[in-house]
Amino acid sequence: MTSEKIDYDALAATTRIEDMTDDDCESNQETLRSLKSGRLLELQICNQPIRVGEYGVLSDKELGWLGYFVKKNTSLVKFGIHGFNALGRCSEQAVDEFFDDLGRSSACINFVYFSFTNVLPRLINKLGPVMKNNGITGWSFSNCTLGNPEVTSLFGLIRDMEKPNGLHIVTMNNHHPTDNDYHLDDDVVSEGIPSLASKASMQKLTLRGLKMGRNSCNALSTVFPQMADLIQLDLGQNEIDDNSVEILVRGLAGCIHLRDLSLNDNLILDDGFDVLIRGLPASVDALALPRNLFELDRELSLMRFKILNLSGNCLAPSGIMAVAESLANPECCLKCLDMSDLGIIDEEKVLVVGDEEVAIMARALQKNRTLIQLVLSMPWVDDDITESGWGAFSSVLCDDSSINATHSSNHTLCSLGQVNDLPQDVRSFLDLNNSGEDESRIAAKKILRAHRHLVKPLLSWELDLLPYVVAWLERFAETRLDLKLSSFYEFVRAIPLKIVDRMGGKTKGKKRKLCS
């Protein structure tokens, strides 16, 4: 039943802001004031508003007043809906009228997002006016429930975007695995993908959880050559296998600006991984492959990437060695490597990572000069790594067997991730590497810590060397007064007779006359 439309223009002059909202919600009231004054840049409809810009809708009246101020606003650039049933208390008529007001807004909204919500099936067909009457360049549908009809409509909206720079679609259909309303089909998705054609301005594309397989990858491979500006691509949580990877790689050959590719939670085996390594454009330096099916049971070079995420995979016993060999290679480019939550396949069992695997990785970093972060463990993930096992990194970060060995230690590695039982000396060396100082200075400080008796081979210089010792300590131990004083003390203690003789004027040789 349709109710009579309220004339908010007539009521605005005589209605206080406090009377426009229910339950005296201060956040709602301040949001309306900010919309009215033209100060608000982002508006979010949500269930529990906390700050200005968030608006909780409890009735048609509240949504009506929100639409009134949105229509007259000139400052908004971003609009979103967050939370399940965020519009659940409003009638269909009130929702229609609000989106009509949003589409006629005087503002230039360029980004629209929906997150953790189930409202899309109800709203998807109401977004057309919003799209056509605003210069929208970015859409985000994050953790939303979508079915085939909604996906088809979404791609239809995308077709009308003139110069999009980003599209982000992430479903949460795994929360409704048996609900036919949220069923997705590879064929349906593949039919919508051609709407991305000619979107040369697209820089970021995320299509996650859409059940994409070979058909969708074929469609993507066709449109990729027309997306010359693509920088970041995320196709995680789909059904992409090795054959699909080959199709994708062929299509991506012309995306010479692509830098970041994520294919987490797919069906990629070692053959597919090899295709990615060999076939991706040289511009791709970040690859994320968590929770796939490869085992690294063959020789695969991982050196070309700067950022690599292999977390959550089950590797063959030789898999750790394959990664270690890439790290030990002087041509390795890796800066960040995530190997957390790994399993090690042992016959018919899967073992967790332990001290042995940590030792292998530590040895691989002895000569590595590029890796900044290595993640082997997370606090919430079970593993068999002990504090003693983490200690393998101590000699890698500061080899105290000789001064030259200390100087040649690893001064690049700054982080081992979130490790609760990391030995104090390892943590201290990592902090020093992460201090921001150049490597020569870091090396000098490690030498000073590890070799306090380094002055003994120089005693033949006697006190002539003392000014140089003081200057060196001033330069490299300025923040460690205890270390500076103790090192100076060790130097002086090593030649006590020379000190006494100089102070007492008893040095051998011809006495010098004092000038009068």
C-alpha positions as CSV (number, residue, x, y, z in Angstrom):
1,M,0.0,0.0,0.0
2,T,1.4,3.4,-1.1
3,S,1.3,6.2,1.5
4,E,1.0,9.9,0.7
5,K,4.4,11.4,-0.1
6,I,5.6,13.8,2.6
7,D,6.5,17.4,1.5
8,Y,9.8,17.8,3.4
9,D,10.5,21.2,1.7
10,A,7.4,22.6,3.4
11,L,8.2,21.1,6.8
12,A,11.9,22.0,6.8
13,A,11.4,25.6,7.8
14,T,9.4,24.7,10.9
15,T,11.0,21.4,12.0
16,R,14.0,21.3,14.4
17,I,16.8,18.9,13.6
18,E,16.2,17.2,17.0
19,D,12.6,16.4,15.8
20,M,13.8,14.8,12.6
21,T,15.4,11.9,14.2
22,D,14.2,9.2,16.6
23,D,15.6,8.3,20.1
24,D,17.6,11.6,20.3
25,C,20.5,10.1,18.4
26,E,23.2,12.7,18.5
27,S,25.2,11.1,15.7
28,N,22.2,11.3,13.4
29,Q,21.5,14.9,14.3
30,E,25.1,16.0,13.8
31,T,25.1,14.2,10.4
32,L,22.0,16.1,9.3
33,R,23.6,19.4,10.4
34,S,26.8,18.6,8.5
35,L,24.8,17.7,5.4
36,K,22.8,20.9,5.7
37,S,25.9,23.1,6.1
38,G,27.8,21.4,3.3
39,R,30.7,20.1,5.4
40,L,30.1,16.4,5.1
41,L,32.2,14.4,2.6
42,E,31.1,10.8,3.4
43,L,27.7,9.5,4.4
44,Q,27.2,5.9,5.6
45,I,23.9,4.3,6.5
46,C,24.6,1.7,9.2
47,N,23.0,0.0,12.2
48,Q,24.9,1.6,15.0
49,P,26.0,5.2,14.2
50,I,28.9,6.4,16.4
51,R,30.4,9.4,14.7
52,V,29.4,12.2,12.4
53,G,28.7,10.9,8.9
54,E,27.2,7.7,10.1
55,Y,23.4,7.5,10.1
56,G,21.2,4.8,11.7
57,V,17.7,4.5,10.2
58,L,14.9,3.5,12.5
59,S,11.9,4.7,10.5
60,D,10.7,6.0,7.2
61,K,10.7,9.5,8.7
62,E,14.4,9.4,9.5
63,L,15.2,8.1,6.0
64,G,13.0,10.8,4.5
65,W,14.8,13.6,6.2
66,L,18.1,12.1,5.3
67,G,17.1,12.0,1.6
68,Y,15.9,15.6,1.8
69,F,19.3,16.9,3.0
70,V,21.2,14.6,0.6
71,K,19.3,16.0,-2.4
72,K,20.3,19.6,-1.4
73,N,23.9,18.8,-0.4
74,T,26.8,19.8,-2.5
75,S,29.8,18.4,-0.6
76,L,29.3,14.6,-0.6
77,V,31.9,12.6,-2.5
78,K,31.3,9.1,-0.9
79,F,28.2,7.2,0.0
80,G,27.9,3.7,1.5
81,I,25.7,1.2,3.4
82,H,27.2,-1.0,6.1
83,G,25.6,-3.8,8.1
84,F,22.9,-6.4,7.7
85,N,19.3,-5.1,7.5
86,A,20.6,-1.5,7.6
87,L,17.3,-0.4,5.9
88,G,15.2,-3.2,7.4
89,R,12.9,-0.9,9.2
90,C,12.0,1.1,6.2
91,S,9.2,0.6,3.7
92,E,9.9,0.0,0.0
93,Q,8.4,3.3,-0.8
94,A,10.7,5.2,1.6
95,V,13.8,3.4,0.2
96,D,12.7,4.2,-3.4
97,E,12.2,7.9,-2.5
98,F,15.6,8.0,-0.8
99,F,17.5,6.6,-3.8
100,D,15.6,9.0,-6.0
101,D,16.8,11.9,-3.8
102,L,20.4,10.4,-3.9
103,G,20.3,10.3,-7.7
104,R,19.2,13.9,-7.8
105,S,21.7,15.2,-5.3
106,S,23.6,18.4,-6.1
107,A,26.8,16.8,-4.8
108,C,29.3,15.0,-7.1
109,I,29.4,11.5,-5.5
110,N,32.3,9.6,-7.0
111,F,32.5,6.5,-4.8
112,V,29.7,4.1,-3.7
113,Y,30.2,1.1,-1.4
114,F,28.2,-1.6,0.3
115,S,29.9,-3.7,3.0
116,F,28.8,-6.7,5.2
117,T,25.3,-6.3,4.1
118,N,22.4,-8.2,2.6
119,V,20.5,-5.2,1.1
120,L,21.8,-5.5,-2.4
121,P,19.1,-7.8,-3.7
122,R,16.6,-5.2,-2.6
123,L,18.5,-2.2,-3.9
124,I,20.4,-3.3,-7.0
125,N,17.7,-2.0,-9.3
126,K,17.5,1.3,-7.6
127,L,21.1,2.3,-8.2
128,G,20.7,3.3,-11.9
129,P,19.8,6.9,-11.2
130,V,22.6,7.2,-8.8
131,M,25.0,6.0,-11.4
132,K,23.7,8.1,-14.3
133,N,23.5,11.4,-12.3
134,N,26.9,11.2,-10.6
135,G,30.4,11.0,-11.8
136,I,31.0,7.7,-10.0
137,T,34.5,6.3,-10.6
138,G,34.6,3.6,-8.0
139,W,32.3,0.8,-6.7
140,S,32.9,-1.5,-3.8
141,F,30.7,-4.4,-2.8
142,S,32.6,-6.0,0.1
143,N,31.3,-9.1,1.8
144,C,27.8,-8.8,0.4
145,T,25.4,-11.6,-0.4
146,L,24.9,-11.8,-4.2
147,G,23.1,-14.2,-6.5
148,N,23.1,-14.5,-10.3
149,P,20.5,-11.8,-10.8
150,E,22.4,-9.3,-8.7
151,V,25.7,-10.0,-10.5
152,T,24.1,-9.5,-13.8
153,S,22.6,-6.2,-12.7
154,L,26.0,-5.1,-11.2
155,F,27.8,-5.7,-14.5
156,G,25.0,-3.7,-16.2
157,L,25.7,-0.8,-14.0
158,I,29.4,-1.0,-14.7
159,R,28.8,-0.8,-18.4
160,D,27.4,2.7,-17.8
161,M,30.5,3.9,-15.9
162,E,32.4,6.3,-18.1
163,K,35.9,6.4,-16.5
164,P,36.0,4.0,-13.6
165,N,39.3,3.6,-11.7
166,G,38.2,0.8,-9.4
167,L,35.7,-2.0,-8.9
168,H,35.7,-4.2,-5.8
169,I,33.3,-7.1,-5.6
170,V,33.7,-9.6,-2.7
171,T,30.8,-11.9,-1.9
172,M,30.1,-13.7,1.4
173,N,28.1,-16.4,-0.2
174,N,30.1,-19.0,1.8
175,H,27.9,-18.0,4.7
176,H,24.9,-19.3,2.8
177,P,26.2,-22.5,1.1
178,T,22.8,-24.1,0.7
179,D,20.8,-21.0,-0.1
180,N,19.7,-21.0,-3.7
181,D,19.0,-17.3,-3.6
182,Y,22.7,-16.7,-3.4
183,H,23.8,-19.2,-6.0
184,L,26.5,-18.0,-8.5
185,D,27.4,-19.6,-11.8
186,D,30.5,-19.3,-13.8
187,D,28.5,-19.0,-17.0
188,V,26.5,-16.1,-15.7
189,V,29.5,-14.3,-14.4
190,S,31.3,-14.8,-17.7
191,E,28.4,-13.2,-19.6
192,G,28.7,-10.0,-17.5
193,I,32.5,-9.6,-17.7
194,P,32.5,-8.1,-21.2
195,S,31.0,-5.0,-19.6
196,L,34.6,-4.3,-18.4
197,A,35.7,-3.9,-22.0
198,S,37.0,-0.5,-23.0
199,K,37.4,0.5,-19.3
200,A,41.0,1.6,-20.0
201,S,41.0,3.8,-16.9
202,M,40.4,0.9,-14.5
203,Q,43.4,0.6,-12.1
204,K,42.1,-1.7,-9.4
205,L,39.8,-4.7,-10.1
206,T,38.7,-7.2,-7.4
207,L,36.3,-10.1,-8.3
208,R,36.4,-12.5,-5.3
209,G,34.0,-15.3,-4.4
210,L,32.2,-15.3,-7.7
211,K,32.7,-19.0,-8.5
212,M,34.8,-18.0,-11.5
213,G,36.3,-20.8,-13.5
214,R,37.5,-21.4,-17.1
215,N,34.6,-19.5,-18.8
216,S,35.1,-16.4,-16.7
217,C,38.8,-16.5,-17.2
218,N,38.3,-16.7,-21.0
219,A,36.1,-13.6,-20.8
220,L,38.6,-11.8,-18.6
221,S,41.4,-12.7,-21.0
222,T,39.5,-11.0,-23.8
223,V,39.0,-7.7,-21.9
224,F,42.4,-7.4,-20.2
225,P,44.1,-6.1,-23.3
226,Q,41.7,-3.2,-23.2
227,M,42.6,-2.4,-19.6
228,A,45.9,-0.8,-20.1
229,D,46.1,1.1,-16.8
230,L,45.4,-2.0,-14.6
231,I,47.7,-2.0,-11.6
232,Q,46.1,-4.3,-9.0
233,L,44.1,-7.5,-9.7
234,D,42.4,-9.7,-7.1
235,L,40.7,-12.9,-8.2
236,G,40.8,-14.7,-4.9
237,Q,38.2,-17.2,-3.6
238,N,37.2,-18.5,-7.0
239,E,37.6,-21.8,-8.8
240,I,40.7,-21.0,-10.9
241,D,42.8,-24.0,-11.8
242,D,45.9,-24.5,-13.8
243,N,44.1,-24.4,-17.2
244,S,42.4,-21.1,-16.1
245,V,45.8,-19.7,-15.1
246,E,47.2,-20.3,-18.6
247,I,44.2,-18.4,-20.1
248,L,44.6,-15.5,-17.6
249,V,48.3,-15.1,-18.2
250,R,47.8,-14.9,-22.0
251,G,45.3,-12.1,-21.5
252,L,47.5,-10.2,-19.0
253,A,50.5,-10.1,-21.3
254,G,49.6,-6.6,-22.4
255,C,48.9,-5.2,-18.9
256,I,52.4,-3.7,-18.6
257,H,51.5,-1.7,-15.6
258,L,50.1,-4.5,-13.5
259,R,52.1,-4.8,-10.3
260,D,49.9,-6.7,-7.8
261,L,48.1,-10.0,-8.4
262,S,46.2,-12.0,-5.8
263,L,44.9,-15.5,-6.4
264,N,44.3,-16.8,-2.9
265,D,41.9,-19.7,-2.2
266,N,41.9,-21.1,-5.7
267,L,42.8,-24.5,-7.2
268,I,46.3,-23.8,-8.5
269,L,48.8,-26.6,-8.6
270,D,52.6,-26.5,-9.3
271,D,52.1,-26.3,-13.1
272,G,49.9,-23.3,-12.7
273,F,52.4,-21.7,-10.3
274,D,55.1,-22.3,-12.9
275,V,53.0,-20.6,-15.6
276,L,52.6,-17.5,-13.3
277,I,56.3,-17.3,-12.7
278,R,57.3,-17.6,-16.3
279,G,54.3,-15.9,-18.0
280,L,53.2,-12.9,-16.0
281,P,54.3,-9.4,-17.2
282,A,57.7,-8.3,-15.8
283,S,55.9,-5.4,-14.0
284,V,54.2,-7.9,-11.6
285,D,56.3,-7.8,-8.4
286,A,53.7,-8.8,-5.8
287,L,52.0,-12.2,-6.0
288,A,49.6,-13.7,-3.3
289,L,48.8,-17.4,-3.5
290,P,47.5,-18.3,0.0
291,R,45.6,-21.6,0.4
292,N,46.0,-23.1,-3.1
293,L,47.0,-26.7,-4.0
294,F,50.7,-26.5,-5.1
295,E,53.3,-28.3,-3.1
296,L,56.6,-26.9,-4.5
297,D,57.8,-30.4,-5.2
298,R,60.0,-29.3,-8.1
299,E,62.5,-26.6,-8.8
300,L,60.7,-23.3,-9.1
301,S,62.5,-20.0,-9.0
302,L,60.8,-17.4,-6.8
303,M,63.4,-14.7,-7.2
304,R,61.6,-12.4,-9.6
305,F,58.9,-11.2,-7.1
306,K,59.4,-8.6,-4.4
307,I,56.4,-9.6,-2.4
308,L,55.3,-13.2,-2.2
309,N,52.5,-14.7,0.0
310,L,52.5,-18.6,0.2
311,S,50.7,-18.8,3.5
312,G,48.3,-21.6,4.3
313,N,49.7,-24.1,1.7
314,C,50.8,-27.6,2.2
315,L,54.3,-28.1,0.8
316,A,56.3,-31.2,-0.1
317,P,59.3,-31.9,2.2
318,S,61.5,-30.3,-0.5
319,G,59.3,-27.2,-0.7
320,I,61.0,-25.4,2.1
321,M,64.4,-26.0,0.4
322,A,63.0,-24.7,-2.9
323,V,62.1,-21.4,-1.2
324,A,65.5,-21.3,0.6
325,E,67.4,-21.8,-2.6
326,S,65.7,-18.8,-4.1
327,L,66.5,-16.7,-1.1
328,A,70.1,-17.7,-1.1
329,N,70.6,-16.8,-4.8
330,P,72.4,-13.4,-5.2
331,E,69.8,-12.4,-7.8
332,C,66.9,-12.8,-5.4
333,C,64.5,-9.7,-5.4
334,L,62.3,-10.8,-2.6
335,K,61.6,-8.1,0.1
336,C,58.6,-9.6,1.9
337,L,57.8,-13.3,2.2
338,D,54.8,-14.8,4.0
339,M,55.1,-18.5,4.8
340,S,52.9,-18.6,7.9
341,D,50.4,-21.4,8.6
342,L,52.3,-23.9,6.3
343,G,51.9,-27.6,6.4
344,I,54.6,-30.0,5.5
345,I,53.5,-33.2,3.8
346,D,55.0,-36.3,5.4
347,E,53.7,-39.4,3.6
348,E,50.0,-39.4,4.6
349,K,50.3,-36.8,7.3
350,V,50.6,-33.1,7.3
351,L,53.0,-31.7,9.8
352,V,53.3,-28.1,11.0
353,V,56.4,-26.0,10.6
354,G,59.0,-26.5,13.4
355,D,62.6,-25.7,14.3
356,E,64.1,-27.7,11.4
357,E,62.3,-25.5,8.8
358,V,63.2,-22.4,10.7
359,A,66.9,-23.4,10.6
360,I,66.8,-23.9,6.8
361,M,65.3,-20.5,6.2
362,A,67.8,-18.9,8.6
363,R,70.8,-20.3,6.8
364,A,69.3,-19.2,3.5
365,L,69.4,-15.6,4.7
366,Q,73.1,-15.5,5.7
367,K,74.1,-13.9,2.4
368,N,70.7,-12.5,1.4
369,R,70.7,-8.7,1.1
370,T,67.1,-8.0,0.0
371,L,64.6,-9.6,2.3
372,I,63.1,-7.2,4.8
373,Q,60.3,-9.3,6.3
374,L,59.9,-13.0,6.7
375,V,56.7,-14.4,8.3
376,L,56.9,-18.0,9.4
377,S,54.4,-17.9,12.2
378,M,51.3,-16.2,13.6
379,P,50.2,-16.1,17.2
380,W,46.8,-17.7,16.4
381,V,48.3,-20.5,14.2
382,D,49.6,-23.8,15.6
383,D,53.3,-24.6,14.9
384,D,56.2,-26.4,16.5
385,I,58.7,-23.5,16.5
386,T,60.4,-23.1,19.9
387,E,62.4,-20.2,21.3
388,S,65.5,-22.2,20.6
389,G,64.4,-22.6,17.0
390,W,64.0,-18.9,16.6
391,G,67.5,-18.5,18.0
392,A,68.9,-19.8,14.6
393,F,68.5,-16.2,13.4
394,S,70.9,-14.9,16.0
395,S,74.1,-15.9,14.3
396,V,72.6,-14.8,10.9
397,L,71.9,-11.3,12.2
398,C,75.2,-11.0,14.1
399,D,77.9,-13.6,13.5
400,D,80.3,-13.0,16.3
401,S,82.9,-15.6,15.2
402,S,85.1,-12.8,13.9
403,I,84.9,-9.0,13.2
404,N,84.7,-9.8,9.4
405,A,81.9,-12.3,10.0
406,T,80.0,-9.7,12.0
407,H,80.5,-7.1,9.3
408,S,79.2,-9.6,6.7
409,S,76.1,-10.6,8.8
410,N,72.6,-9.9,7.6
411,H,71.8,-6.2,8.2
412,T,68.7,-6.1,6.0
413,L,66.1,-8.4,7.7
414,C,63.9,-6.2,10.0
415,S,60.9,-8.4,10.9
416,L,59.9,-12.0,11.6
417,G,56.3,-11.2,12.0
418,Q,54.3,-11.5,15.2
419,V,56.4,-13.9,17.3
420,N,55.7,-14.0,21.0
421,D,58.7,-16.1,22.1
422,L,61.4,-14.4,20.0
423,P,64.8,-14.4,21.8
424,Q,65.8,-11.0,23.1
425,D,69.0,-10.9,21.2
426,V,67.2,-11.7,17.9
427,R,64.6,-9.0,18.6
428,S,67.4,-6.5,19.4
429,F,69.2,-7.2,16.2
430,L,66.0,-6.9,14.1
431,D,65.3,-3.5,15.8
432,L,68.8,-2.4,14.9
433,N,68.4,-3.4,11.3
434,N,65.1,-1.5,11.3
435,S,66.6,1.7,12.8
436,G,66.7,3.4,9.4
437,E,70.5,3.8,9.5
438,D,72.7,2.8,6.6
439,E,74.2,-0.8,6.7
440,S,77.7,0.3,7.4
441,R,76.6,2.1,10.6
442,I,74.5,-0.9,11.6
443,A,77.5,-3.2,11.0
444,A,79.7,-1.0,13.1
445,K,77.3,-1.0,16.0
446,K,77.0,-4.8,15.9
447,I,80.8,-5.1,15.9
448,L,81.0,-2.8,19.0
449,R,78.5,-5.0,20.8
450,A,80.0,-8.4,19.8
451,H,83.7,-7.5,20.0
452,R,84.4,-5.4,23.0
453,H,88.0,-6.5,23.0
454,L,88.5,-5.6,19.4
455,V,91.2,-3.1,20.5
456,K,93.7,-5.7,21.7
457,P,95.4,-6.3,18.3
458,L,96.0,-2.6,18.1
459,L,97.8,-2.2,21.4
460,S,101.2,-1.8,19.7
461,W,100.0,1.7,18.7
462,E,99.8,2.5,22.5
463,L,98.2,5.8,23.4
464,D,98.6,7.2,19.9
465,L,95.5,5.3,19.0
466,L,93.4,6.7,21.9
467,P,91.9,9.7,20.0
468,Y,90.8,7.4,17.2
469,V,89.1,5.0,19.7
470,V,87.3,7.9,21.3
471,A,86.1,9.3,18.0
472,W,84.9,5.9,16.8
473,L,83.0,5.2,20.0
474,E,81.5,8.7,19.8
475,R,80.2,8.0,16.3
476,F,78.8,4.5,16.7
477,A,77.8,4.2,20.4
478,E,76.3,7.6,21.0
479,T,73.1,6.0,22.2
480,R,74.7,3.4,24.4
481,L,76.6,5.2,27.1
482,D,77.2,2.0,29.0
483,L,78.7,0.4,25.9
484,K,80.8,3.4,25.2
485,L,82.2,3.7,28.7
486,S,82.8,-0.1,29.1
487,S,84.6,-0.3,25.7
488,F,86.8,2.7,26.6
489,Y,87.5,1.2,30.0
490,E,88.6,-2.1,28.3
491,F,91.0,-0.2,26.1
492,V,92.6,1.7,28.9
493,R,92.8,-1.3,31.2
494,A,94.7,-3.2,28.5
495,I,97.6,-0.7,28.7
496,P,97.7,0.4,32.4
497,L,101.4,0.9,32.7
498,K,101.5,3.3,29.7
499,I,98.8,5.4,31.4
500,V,100.6,5.4,34.7
501,D,103.9,6.2,33.1
502,R,102.5,9.1,31.1
503,M,100.7,10.5,34.1
504,G,103.9,10.2,36.2
505,G,106.2,11.6,33.6
506,K,108.3,8.4,33.6
507,T,108.3,7.5,30.0
508,K,111.6,6.3,28.6
509,G,113.8,8.5,26.5
510,K,115.1,12.0,26.6
511,K,113.3,14.3,29.0
512,R,111.7,17.4,27.5
513,K,112.2,20.8,29.0
514,L,109.2,22.8,30.0
515,C,108.9,26.1,28.3
516,S,109.0,29.0,30.8
